[in-house]
Amino acid sequence: MCLVTRESKEVSELIRFTLIGNEVKVDPLHKLGGRGYYISKDKEVIEEAKKRNLIHKILKVEVSSDFYDELLSLL
């Protein structure tokens, strides 16, 4: 399920990221440890999450703009 839109989708339609300590890491290969979260492979969803700072608000950790750039590079 997409953390931002709350839509259930196939894993192939989502990008996984994980929270390791207090740092959010993109996990395209689904191999990193930690609690996994997903966001839709959709430019508009990622840009909306960045604009509204949604991942920071949901996970309560600082999220760099590099994180969002990395998500966009996986589209």
Jmol script that loads the backbone (N, CA, C; Angstrom):
load data "model"
ATOM      1  N   MET A   1       0.850  -1.177   0.000  1.00  0.00           N
ATOM      2  CA  MET A   1       0.000   0.000   0.000  1.00  0.00           C
ATOM      3  C   MET A   1       0.897   1.242   0.000  1.00  0.00           C
ATOM      4  N   CYS A   2       0.515   2.217  -0.790  1.00  0.00           N
ATOM      5  CA  CYS A   2       1.252   3.478  -0.874  1.00  0.00           C
ATOM      6  C   CYS A   2       1.041   4.268   0.421  1.00  0.00           C
ATOM      7  N   LEU A   3       2.134   4.702   1.023  1.00  0.00           N
ATOM      8  CA  LEU A   3       2.074   5.458   2.265  1.00  0.00           C
ATOM      9  C   LEU A   3       1.379   6.808   2.078  1.00  0.00           C
ATOM     10  N   VAL A   4       1.467   7.366   0.889  1.00  0.00           N
ATOM     11  CA  VAL A   4       0.927   8.695   0.625  1.00  0.00           C
ATOM     12  C   VAL A   4      -0.546   8.642   0.225  1.00  0.00           C
ATOM     13  N   THR A   5      -0.880   7.803  -0.765  1.00  0.00           N
ATOM     14  CA  THR A   5      -2.249   7.762  -1.282  1.00  0.00           C
ATOM     15  C   THR A   5      -3.128   6.742  -0.567  1.00  0.00           C
ATOM     16  N   ARG A   6      -2.507   5.819   0.163  1.00  0.00           N
ATOM     17  CA  ARG A   6      -3.206   4.741   0.878  1.00  0.00           C
ATOM     18  C   ARG A   6      -3.879   3.761  -0.085  1.00  0.00           C
ATOM     19  N   GLU A   7      -3.436   3.714  -1.339  1.00  0.00           N
ATOM     20  CA  GLU A   7      -3.973   2.793  -2.334  1.00  0.00           C
ATOM     21  C   GLU A   7      -3.201   1.476  -2.288  1.00  0.00           C
ATOM     22  N   SER A   8      -3.917   0.366  -2.359  1.00  0.00           N
ATOM     23  CA  SER A   8      -3.275  -0.939  -2.467  1.00  0.00           C
ATOM     24  C   SER A   8      -2.897  -1.164  -3.920  1.00  0.00           C
ATOM     25  N   LYS A   9      -1.640  -1.527  -4.133  1.00  0.00           N
ATOM     26  CA  LYS A   9      -1.131  -1.759  -5.484  1.00  0.00           C
ATOM     27  C   LYS A   9      -0.204  -2.958  -5.459  1.00  0.00           C
ATOM     28  N   GLU A  10       0.104  -3.471  -6.645  1.00  0.00           N
ATOM     29  CA  GLU A  10       1.091  -4.529  -6.780  1.00  0.00           C
ATOM     30  C   GLU A  10       2.458  -3.961  -6.380  1.00  0.00           C
ATOM     31  N   VAL A  11       3.313  -4.823  -5.845  1.00  0.00           N
ATOM     32  CA  VAL A  11       4.642  -4.386  -5.411  1.00  0.00           C
ATOM     33  C   VAL A  11       5.422  -3.789  -6.582  1.00  0.00           C
ATOM     34  N   SER A  12       5.191  -4.295  -7.785  1.00  0.00           N
ATOM     35  CA  SER A  12       5.894  -3.781  -8.957  1.00  0.00           C
ATOM     36  C   SER A  12       5.514  -2.329  -9.282  1.00  0.00           C
ATOM     37  N   GLU A  13       4.416  -1.846  -8.730  1.00  0.00           N
ATOM     38  CA  GLU A  13       3.961  -0.477  -8.963  1.00  0.00           C
ATOM     39  C   GLU A  13       4.375   0.460  -7.840  1.00  0.00           C
ATOM     40  N   LEU A  14       5.179  -0.037  -6.901  1.00  0.00           N
ATOM     41  CA  LEU A  14       5.578   0.732  -5.727  1.00  0.00           C
ATOM     42  C   LEU A  14       7.095   0.771  -5.601  1.00  0.00           C
ATOM     43  N   ILE A  15       7.602   1.786  -4.923  1.00  0.00           N
ATOM     44  CA  ILE A  15       9.021   1.877  -4.567  1.00  0.00           C
ATOM     45  C   ILE A  15       9.114   1.698  -3.064  1.00  0.00           C
ATOM     46  N   ARG A  16       9.987   0.795  -2.621  1.00  0.00           N
ATOM     47  CA  ARG A  16      10.152   0.535  -1.189  1.00  0.00           C
ATOM     48  C   ARG A  16      11.223   1.467  -0.629  1.00  0.00           C
ATOM     49  N   PHE A  17      10.985   1.940   0.559  1.00  0.00           N
ATOM     50  CA  PHE A  17      12.016   2.643   1.321  1.00  0.00           C
ATOM     51  C   PHE A  17      11.901   2.183   2.759  1.00  0.00           C
ATOM     52  N   THR A  18      12.963   2.379   3.498  1.00  0.00           N
ATOM     53  CA  THR A  18      13.001   1.866   4.859  1.00  0.00           C
ATOM     54  C   THR A  18      13.584   2.901   5.798  1.00  0.00           C
ATOM     55  N   LEU A  19      13.271   2.748   7.040  1.00  0.00           N
ATOM     56  CA  LEU A  19      13.766   3.635   8.085  1.00  0.00           C
ATOM     57  C   LEU A  19      14.838   2.877   8.855  1.00  0.00           C
ATOM     58  N   ILE A  20      16.072   3.328   8.739  1.00  0.00           N
ATOM     59  CA  ILE A  20      17.188   2.716   9.447  1.00  0.00           C
ATOM     60  C   ILE A  20      17.720   3.758  10.413  1.00  0.00           C
ATOM     61  N   GLY A  21      17.516   3.505  11.693  1.00  0.00           N
ATOM     62  CA  GLY A  21      17.843   4.514  12.696  1.00  0.00           C
ATOM     63  C   GLY A  21      16.909   5.692  12.509  1.00  0.00           C
ATOM     64  N   ASN A  22      17.472   6.853  12.261  1.00  0.00           N
ATOM     65  CA  ASN A  22      16.660   8.049  11.990  1.00  0.00           C
ATOM     66  C   ASN A  22      16.836   8.512  10.553  1.00  0.00           C
ATOM     67  N   GLU A  23      17.222   7.591   9.673  1.00  0.00           N
ATOM     68  CA  GLU A  23      17.468   7.952   8.283  1.00  0.00           C
ATOM     69  C   GLU A  23      16.586   7.125   7.356  1.00  0.00           C
ATOM     70  N   VAL A  24      15.995   7.798   6.387  1.00  0.00           N
ATOM     71  CA  VAL A  24      15.149   7.130   5.400  1.00  0.00           C
ATOM     72  C   VAL A  24      16.020   6.776   4.202  1.00  0.00           C
ATOM     73  N   LYS A  25      15.982   5.496   3.787  1.00  0.00           N
ATOM     74  CA  LYS A  25      16.790   5.013   2.672  1.00  0.00           C
ATOM     75  C   LYS A  25      15.888   4.375   1.629  1.00  0.00           C
ATOM     76  N   VAL A  26      16.142   4.674   0.373  1.00  0.00           N
ATOM     77  CA  VAL A  26      15.429   4.032  -0.722  1.00  0.00           C
ATOM     78  C   VAL A  26      15.958   2.605  -0.848  1.00  0.00           C
ATOM     79  N   ASP A  27      15.054   1.643  -1.061  1.00  0.00           N
ATOM     80  CA  ASP A  27      15.419   0.235  -1.121  1.00  0.00           C
ATOM     81  C   ASP A  27      14.811  -0.419  -2.366  1.00  0.00           C
ATOM     82  N   PRO A  28      15.339  -0.109  -3.554  1.00  0.00           N
ATOM     83  CA  PRO A  28      14.742  -0.634  -4.782  1.00  0.00           C
ATOM     84  C   PRO A  28      14.862  -2.152  -4.924  1.00  0.00           C
ATOM     85  N   LEU A  29      15.831  -2.767  -4.261  1.00  0.00           N
ATOM     86  CA  LEU A  29      16.021  -4.216  -4.366  1.00  0.00           C
ATOM     87  C   LEU A  29      15.334  -4.992  -3.246  1.00  0.00           C
ATOM     88  N   HIS A  30      14.696  -4.286  -2.332  1.00  0.00           N
ATOM     89  CA  HIS A  30      13.950  -4.901  -1.222  1.00  0.00           C
ATOM     90  C   HIS A  30      14.851  -5.778  -0.357  1.00  0.00           C
ATOM     91  N   LYS A  31      16.070  -5.332  -0.111  1.00  0.00           N
ATOM     92  CA  LYS A  31      17.012  -6.136   0.665  1.00  0.00           C
ATOM     93  C   LYS A  31      17.466  -5.485   1.958  1.00  0.00           C
ATOM     94  N   LEU A  32      17.181  -4.203   2.142  1.00  0.00           N
ATOM     95  CA  LEU A  32      17.592  -3.533   3.377  1.00  0.00           C
ATOM     96  C   LEU A  32      16.710  -3.987   4.527  1.00  0.00           C
ATOM     97  N   GLY A  33      17.288  -4.016   5.699  1.00  0.00           N
ATOM     98  CA  GLY A  33      16.525  -4.369   6.882  1.00  0.00           C
ATOM     99  C   GLY A  33      15.656  -3.205   7.320  1.00  0.00           C
ATOM    100  N   GLY A  34      14.976  -3.393   8.405  1.00  0.00           N
ATOM    101  CA  GLY A  34      14.136  -2.327   8.934  1.00  0.00           C
ATOM    102  C   GLY A  34      12.727  -2.400   8.399  1.00  0.00           C
ATOM    103  N   ARG A  35      11.874  -1.592   8.944  1.00  0.00           N
ATOM    104  CA  ARG A  35      10.468  -1.542   8.557  1.00  0.00           C
ATOM    105  C   ARG A  35      10.361  -0.943   7.164  1.00  0.00           C
ATOM    106  N   GLY A  36       9.736  -1.646   6.253  1.00  0.00           N
ATOM    107  CA  GLY A  36       9.604  -1.177   4.883  1.00  0.00           C
ATOM    108  C   GLY A  36       8.334  -0.368   4.680  1.00  0.00           C
ATOM    109  N   TYR A  37       8.436   0.686   3.903  1.00  0.00           N
ATOM    110  CA  TYR A  37       7.313   1.521   3.523  1.00  0.00           C
ATOM    111  C   TYR A  37       7.326   1.631   2.006  1.00  0.00           C
ATOM    112  N   TYR A  38       6.189   1.949   1.436  1.00  0.00           N
ATOM    113  CA  TYR A  38       6.091   2.007  -0.022  1.00  0.00           C
ATOM    114  C   TYR A  38       5.429   3.300  -0.472  1.00  0.00           C
ATOM    115  N   ILE A  39       5.854   3.746  -1.668  1.00  0.00           N
ATOM    116  CA  ILE A  39       5.249   4.904  -2.314  1.00  0.00           C
ATOM    117  C   ILE A  39       5.022   4.535  -3.780  1.00  0.00           C
ATOM    118  N   SER A  40       3.956   5.035  -4.351  1.00  0.00           N
ATOM    119  CA  SER A  40       3.616   4.730  -5.741  1.00  0.00           C
ATOM    120  C   SER A  40       4.696   5.219  -6.693  1.00  0.00           C
ATOM    121  N   LYS A  41       4.917   4.445  -7.758  1.00  0.00           N
ATOM    122  CA  LYS A  41       5.824   4.857  -8.824  1.00  0.00           C
ATOM    123  C   LYS A  41       5.080   5.842  -9.708  1.00  0.00           C
ATOM    124  N   ASP A  42       4.877   7.023  -9.182  1.00  0.00           N
ATOM    125  CA  ASP A  42       4.106   8.055  -9.871  1.00  0.00           C
ATOM    126  C   ASP A  42       4.742   9.396  -9.543  1.00  0.00           C
ATOM    127  N   LYS A  43       5.186  10.096 -10.565  1.00  0.00           N
ATOM    128  CA  LYS A  43       5.874  11.373 -10.373  1.00  0.00           C
ATOM    129  C   LYS A  43       5.023  12.352  -9.567  1.00  0.00           C
ATOM    130  N   GLU A  44       3.729  12.409  -9.853  1.00  0.00           N
ATOM    131  CA  GLU A  44       2.848  13.343  -9.152  1.00  0.00           C
ATOM    132  C   GLU A  44       2.735  13.017  -7.665  1.00  0.00           C
ATOM    133  N   VAL A  45       2.681  11.725  -7.328  1.00  0.00           N
ATOM    134  CA  VAL A  45       2.584  11.311  -5.924  1.00  0.00           C
ATOM    135  C   VAL A  45       3.864  11.683  -5.183  1.00  0.00           C
ATOM    136  N   ILE A  46       5.002  11.415  -5.799  1.00  0.00           N
ATOM    137  CA  ILE A  46       6.288  11.732  -5.160  1.00  0.00           C
ATOM    138  C   ILE A  46       6.442  13.238  -4.984  1.00  0.00           C
ATOM    139  N   GLU A  47       6.084  13.999  -5.999  1.00  0.00           N
ATOM    140  CA  GLU A  47       6.190  15.456  -5.899  1.00  0.00           C
ATOM    141  C   GLU A  47       5.226  16.018  -4.859  1.00  0.00           C
ATOM    142  N   GLU A  48       4.033  15.444  -4.746  1.00  0.00           N
ATOM    143  CA  GLU A  48       3.073  15.877  -3.723  1.00  0.00           C
ATOM    144  C   GLU A  48       3.607  15.571  -2.321  1.00  0.00           C
ATOM    145  N   ALA A  49       4.209  14.383  -2.152  1.00  0.00           N
ATOM    146  CA  ALA A  49       4.791  14.011  -0.859  1.00  0.00           C
ATOM    147  C   ALA A  49       5.905  14.986  -0.475  1.00  0.00           C
ATOM    148  N   LYS A  50       6.715  15.371  -1.465  1.00  0.00           N
ATOM    149  CA  LYS A  50       7.801  16.318  -1.204  1.00  0.00           C
ATOM    150  C   LYS A  50       7.249  17.701  -0.872  1.00  0.00           C
ATOM    151  N   LYS A  51       6.305  18.154  -1.674  1.00  0.00           N
ATOM    152  CA  LYS A  51       5.735  19.489  -1.488  1.00  0.00           C
ATOM    153  C   LYS A  51       5.079  19.642  -0.113  1.00  0.00           C
ATOM    154  N   ARG A  52       4.333  18.621   0.289  1.00  0.00           N
ATOM    155  CA  ARG A  52       3.606  18.682   1.566  1.00  0.00           C
ATOM    156  C   ARG A  52       4.403  18.087   2.732  1.00  0.00           C
ATOM    157  N   ASN A  53       5.635  17.617   2.453  1.00  0.00           N
ATOM    158  CA  ASN A  53       6.506  17.049   3.482  1.00  0.00           C
ATOM    159  C   ASN A  53       5.828  15.877   4.208  1.00  0.00           C
ATOM    160  N   LEU A  54       5.113  15.051   3.454  1.00  0.00           N
ATOM    161  CA  LEU A  54       4.287  13.990   4.039  1.00  0.00           C
ATOM    162  C   LEU A  54       5.087  12.884   4.710  1.00  0.00           C
ATOM    163  N   ILE A  55       6.198  12.484   4.112  1.00  0.00           N
ATOM    164  CA  ILE A  55       6.964  11.381   4.711  1.00  0.00           C
ATOM    165  C   ILE A  55       7.538  11.815   6.055  1.00  0.00           C
ATOM    166  N   HIS A  56       7.989  13.046   6.154  1.00  0.00           N
ATOM    167  CA  HIS A  56       8.459  13.578   7.437  1.00  0.00           C
ATOM    168  C   HIS A  56       7.326  13.570   8.468  1.00  0.00           C
ATOM    169  N   LYS A  57       6.157  14.008   8.062  1.00  0.00           N
ATOM    170  CA  LYS A  57       5.027  14.069   8.992  1.00  0.00           C
ATOM    171  C   LYS A  57       4.584  12.689   9.445  1.00  0.00           C
ATOM    172  N   ILE A  58       4.615  11.702   8.550  1.00  0.00           N
ATOM    173  CA  ILE A  58       4.161  10.359   8.889  1.00  0.00           C
ATOM    174  C   ILE A  58       5.189   9.611   9.727  1.00  0.00           C
ATOM    175  N   LEU A  59       6.466   9.666   9.312  1.00  0.00           N
ATOM    176  CA  LEU A  59       7.511   8.886   9.990  1.00  0.00           C
ATOM    177  C   LEU A  59       8.219   9.645  11.105  1.00  0.00           C
ATOM    178  N   LYS A  60       7.998  10.945  11.183  1.00  0.00           N
ATOM    179  CA  LYS A  60       8.598  11.773  12.236  1.00  0.00           C
ATOM    180  C   LYS A  60      10.131  11.783  12.185  1.00  0.00           C
ATOM    181  N   VAL A  61      10.679  11.807  10.967  1.00  0.00           N
ATOM    182  CA  VAL A  61      12.128  11.927  10.774  1.00  0.00           C
ATOM    183  C   VAL A  61      12.385  12.944   9.669  1.00  0.00           C
ATOM    184  N   GLU A  62      13.576  13.516   9.674  1.00  0.00           N
ATOM    185  CA  GLU A  62      13.949  14.462   8.636  1.00  0.00           C
ATOM    186  C   GLU A  62      14.165  13.714   7.321  1.00  0.00           C
ATOM    187  N   VAL A  63      13.677  14.296   6.243  1.00  0.00           N
ATOM    188  CA  VAL A  63      13.810  13.692   4.923  1.00  0.00           C
ATOM    189  C   VAL A  63      14.451  14.731   4.011  1.00  0.00           C
ATOM    190  N   SER A  64      15.584  14.354   3.417  1.00  0.00           N
ATOM    191  CA  SER A  64      16.303  15.292   2.558  1.00  0.00           C
ATOM    192  C   SER A  64      15.684  15.334   1.170  1.00  0.00           C
ATOM    193  N   SER A  65      15.964  16.395   0.441  1.00  0.00           N
ATOM    194  CA  SER A  65      15.457  16.492  -0.929  1.00  0.00           C
ATOM    195  C   SER A  65      16.152  15.466  -1.820  1.00  0.00           C
ATOM    196  N   ASP A  66      17.360  15.027  -1.426  1.00  0.00           N
ATOM    197  CA  ASP A  66      18.060  13.975  -2.170  1.00  0.00           C
ATOM    198  C   ASP A  66      17.263  12.677  -2.169  1.00  0.00           C
ATOM    199  N   PHE A  67      16.551  12.408  -1.079  1.00  0.00           N
ATOM    200  CA  PHE A  67      15.715  11.208  -0.988  1.00  0.00           C
ATOM    201  C   PHE A  67      14.647  11.248  -2.078  1.00  0.00           C
ATOM    202  N   TYR A  68      13.987  12.376  -2.231  1.00  0.00           N
ATOM    203  CA  TYR A  68      12.949  12.508  -3.244  1.00  0.00           C
ATOM    204  C   TYR A  68      13.542  12.441  -4.650  1.00  0.00           C
ATOM    205  N   ASP A  69      14.738  13.025  -4.839  1.00  0.00           N
ATOM    206  CA  ASP A  69      15.412  12.943  -6.132  1.00  0.00           C
ATOM    207  C   ASP A  69      15.717  11.486  -6.479  1.00  0.00           C
ATOM    208  N   GLU A  70      16.127  10.716  -5.494  1.00  0.00           N
ATOM    209  CA  GLU A  70      16.430   9.300  -5.724  1.00  0.00           C
ATOM    210  C   GLU A  70      15.147   8.533  -6.081  1.00  0.00           C
ATOM    211  N   LEU A  71      14.037   8.849  -5.408  1.00  0.00           N
ATOM    212  CA  LEU A  71      12.761   8.217  -5.758  1.00  0.00           C
ATOM    213  C   LEU A  71      12.389   8.536  -7.214  1.00  0.00           C
ATOM    214  N   LEU A  72      12.527   9.789  -7.598  1.00  0.00           N
ATOM    215  CA  LEU A  72      12.188  10.182  -8.961  1.00  0.00           C
ATOM    216  C   LEU A  72      13.100   9.519  -9.993  1.00  0.00           C
ATOM    217  N   SER A  73      14.340   9.261  -9.626  1.00  0.00           N
ATOM    218  CA  SER A  73      15.264   8.615 -10.564  1.00  0.00           C
ATOM    219  C   SER A  73      14.893   7.166 -10.835  1.00  0.00           C
ATOM    220  N   LEU A  74      14.087   6.566  -9.971  1.00  0.00           N
ATOM    221  CA  LEU A  74      13.675   5.164 -10.134  1.00  0.00           C
ATOM    222  C   LEU A  74      12.436   5.007 -11.013  1.00  0.00           C
ATOM    223  N   LEU A  75      11.853   6.089 -11.458  1.00  0.00           N
ATOM    224  CA  LEU A  75      10.654   6.005 -12.309  1.00  0.00           C
ATOM    225  C   LEU A  75      11.008   5.575 -13.717  1.00  0.00           C
TER     226      LEU A  75
END
end "model"
wireframe off; spacefill off
backbone 0.3
color backbone group
